[in-house]
Amino acid sequence: MSFPFLEIMCEPGSCKTTLIQCLWKLFGWDYEGFDPSKSTAAGRMRTFTQVSNLPIVLIESDRETKTGNSAHVKSFDWDELKDAYNGRNVRTTGVRTGGNETYDPPFRASIVISQNNPVQASQAIMERICHMTFTTHGHTPASFESAKKLETYEMEQLSGFLLACLRQESQVLETFKKETDKTIAWLLQQDGIHKPRIAKNHAQLLVAVVAMSRLMRMSDGQLDAVRSCIVAMAQERQRSISADHPLVQEFWESFDYLDSIPLDTVKGPLHVPRLNHSRDNQLIAVNLNEFIEMASLHRQQVPPLAELKKVLRTSKARRFVDSSRVINSAIKTRNAGDDQGKAVRCWVFELGG
């Protein structure tokens, strides 16, 4: 059994904290969440195993640090959450018994991610996420007063919601059992949705809303609006995983600029490749150290090489082929005038994705 991660991405000032704290009051908790980037791996494991059937809320986990003039480097690896999606243990630790016993408790909670920037992670993690965006667009004095009123509710007035949910447990689970497969098939029929995992995650979210609609006293109009919103969320998630990682997009923008710089601006522009060593018009072969050197020379900001190597393997617009292919360089042949060329170890990509 799997269950999706919910990501709430908000602009500053869009009342994200108010929303999260109000939702926690429904469970009888005066809490917002914890920042995994401030915790050790052991500390995160303990937090993930503290509760069952309640959300683990990760807040501001997009915090980043700069290294000189290089791009941002994250201190929290989203792939740590991969096994939590299926309820498996997120980390295994040894037990001090003198033997080979280990402690690997299953994950019994759910994951909510609340931050100001969208998650940037591997495709496997991105497919596990149902993403919601809140902005300040449409905020009015009336909505501001509504937000203030939410803050005035005491926990005692709201915490009965958890008990009301538990009383509906059998009906909710029966609805999940009957409706999930049908809803997955329906979502896969919608335009722009073709990944089964994306359809499954958003189907579970939609079925949960349907199952809880009586308890929340939702009208048919409200339910239709939620259904349309979840379809749009699934379509957006499909588009996001079909696009390249932002660092990959930046790399190709810089590569195209640097590779097309005129070779000789004194005698006249000579537009020949500066970085592409490939003799095949359908391939791009680039030595990353040469790329970094030329980018620095022309004041192009690039991420650390280790980070770049990690994300370039996911390149889609120009499909990744190999990371260590020896190329008979067209560039060095041109520069040296040697028909035999020079061997260069390159990262190779295929044009046309």
VENJOHU-V703785 format. One record per residue. OMEGA is omega in degrees with one decimal (* if undefined). Layout:
OMEGA + OMEGA
This chain:
178.1 + 177.5 + -173.1 + 170.4 + 177.3 + 178.3 + 176.7 + -179.0 + -173.6 + 168.1 + 173.3 + 178.9 + -179.5 + 173.3 + 177.8 + -177.8 + 178.1 + 179.7 + -177.1 + -178.5 + 177.8 + 177.9 + 178.0 + 179.1 + 176.7 + 179.0 + 178.6 + -179.0 + 171.9 + -164.6 + 171.1 + -179.0 + 178.1 + -178.0 + -176.6 + -179.9 + 177.0 + -174.4 + 172.7 + 177.8 + 178.7 + 178.8 + 178.2 + 179.4 + -180.0 + 178.1 + -177.8 + -176.9 + -177.9 + -172.1 + 175.6 + 179.6 + 173.1 + -180.0 + 166.4 + -175.0 + 177.3 + -176.8 + 176.5 + -179.3 + 177.1 + -177.5 + -174.8 + 177.2 + -179.8 + 175.7 + -177.7 + 178.4 + -176.9 + -179.6 + -175.3 + 177.8 + -178.7 + 178.8 + 178.9 + -178.2 + -177.6 + 179.8 + 174.3 + -175.1 + -170.9 + -177.2 + 178.6 + -179.6 + -179.5 + 178.7 + 178.4 + -178.8 + -179.7 + 179.7 + 178.3 + 178.5 + 177.8 + 177.9 + -176.5 + 178.8 + -176.2 + 179.4 + -178.8 + 179.7 + 176.8 + 178.2 + -179.7 + -177.0 + 178.0 + 177.8 + -175.0 + -176.8 + 172.2 + -175.9 + 170.8 + -179.5 + -177.3 + -177.8 + -176.0 + 179.8 + 179.9 + 176.9 + 171.9 + -174.6 + 178.8 + -179.4 + -180.0 + 178.1 + -178.3 + 178.7 + -178.5 + -170.8 + 165.7 + -170.0 + 174.9 + -180.0 + 174.9 + 178.9 + 177.2 + 178.6 + -179.7 + 175.8 + -179.4 + 174.0 + 179.5 + 179.3 + 176.6 + 178.4 + 177.9 + 178.1 + 178.2 + -179.9 + 177.2 + -178.7 + -177.0 + -179.3 + 177.9 + -178.5 + -178.5 + -179.9 + -172.0 + -169.6 + 176.8 + -179.9 + -179.3 + 179.3 + 178.5 + 177.8 + -178.4 + 177.3 + -179.8 + -171.2 + -175.3 + 179.3 + -179.8 + -179.0 + 177.7 + 176.6 + 176.4 + -176.5 + -175.1 + -166.7 + -172.0 + -177.6 + 179.0 + -179.4 + 175.4 + 180.0 + 178.7 + 179.6 + 179.9 + 176.5 + -179.4 + -179.9 + 173.4 + 179.2 + 179.8 + 175.4 + -178.1 + -178.4 + 177.8 + 178.4 + -178.8 + -177.6 + -178.5 + 174.0 + 177.7 + 178.2 + -179.4 + 179.2 + 177.4 + 178.3 + 179.2 + -178.4 + -177.3 + -172.9 + 178.8 + -179.5 + -177.8 + 176.4 + 179.6 + 175.1 + 177.9 + 178.4 + 178.4 + 179.8 + 177.1 + 179.4 + 177.7 + 179.5 + 178.5 + 179.6 + -178.4 + 174.9 + 178.6 + 177.5 + -179.8 + 178.6 + 178.7 + 179.1 + 177.2 + 179.0 + -175.7 + 179.8 + 177.4 + 179.5 + 177.4 + 173.0 + -179.5 + 178.3 + 177.0 + 177.7 + 178.7 + 178.9 + -177.4 + 175.0 + 178.2 + 179.9 + -178.6 + 179.0 + -176.3 + -177.2 + -176.9 + 177.3 + 179.4 + -177.4 + -176.6 + -178.8 + 179.3 + -179.1 + -178.1 + -177.6 + 177.4 + -172.4 + 175.4 + -179.3 + 177.5 + -175.8 + -176.4 + -177.7 + -171.9 + 172.7 + -179.7 + -178.3 + -179.5 + -178.8 + 170.9 + 178.0 + -175.7 + 172.6 + -171.7 + 177.8 + 175.2 + 178.4 + -180.0 + -179.3 + -179.1 + 178.0 + 177.2 + -179.6 + -177.6 + 172.9 + 173.6 + -179.9 + 179.6 + 179.0 + 174.7 + -174.6 + -179.1 + 178.6 + 179.9 + 179.8 + -178.1 + -174.4 + -178.6 + 178.1 + -179.8 + -176.1 + -176.9 + -178.9 + 171.8 + -166.1 + 177.5 + -179.5 + -173.9 + -179.1 + -176.7 + -179.3 + 177.0 + -174.5 + 170.7 + -164.7 + 172.9 + -178.6 + -177.5 + 174.6 + -180.0 + -177.1 + -175.4 + -178.1 + -177.3 + -176.9 + -179.3 + 176.9 + 179.7 + -179.7 + 179.0 + 177.8 + -171.2 + 164.2 + -174.2 + 179.2 + -178.4 + 178.3 + 176.0 + 175.9 + *
